[in-house]
């Protein structure tokens, strides 16, 4: 495991090759988790993908259902659980999405200080699949108010 992790870290290994290396450990869930966890494999890409998904019309509808007139601002993911499956990497995790009020407020108006306009957090879980070409597909997502 350490050799595989070192090799991947030292060389700019293409993602498809990283998947092939991790695939060698497919029968050891602990090894797959250890390698991917140490590399923070695809973490930034998943965060970016999820944020873009929440900024889409469908994602915005999900947010508005729980917090009307709020839009996605920033997302943090954690508790990543990696699984290798043939030619794809499956990642389960948790997210916290920070949202902000979408309309411009007049800060001279005392009403603009009302708590209902404060930034809010939404949290949930997700599952994505990442193929050898680094294409991320959302398999599952849920959401609740934080």
ABEGO torsion letter per residue (X at the ends): XAAAAAAAAABBBBAAAAAAAAAAAAABAAAAAAAAAAAGBGAAAAAAAAAAAAABAAAAAAAAAABBGBBBABBBBBGBBBBBBEABBBBBBBBBBBBBBABBBBAABAAAABAAABBBBBBEBBBBBBBAAGBBBBABBBBBBX
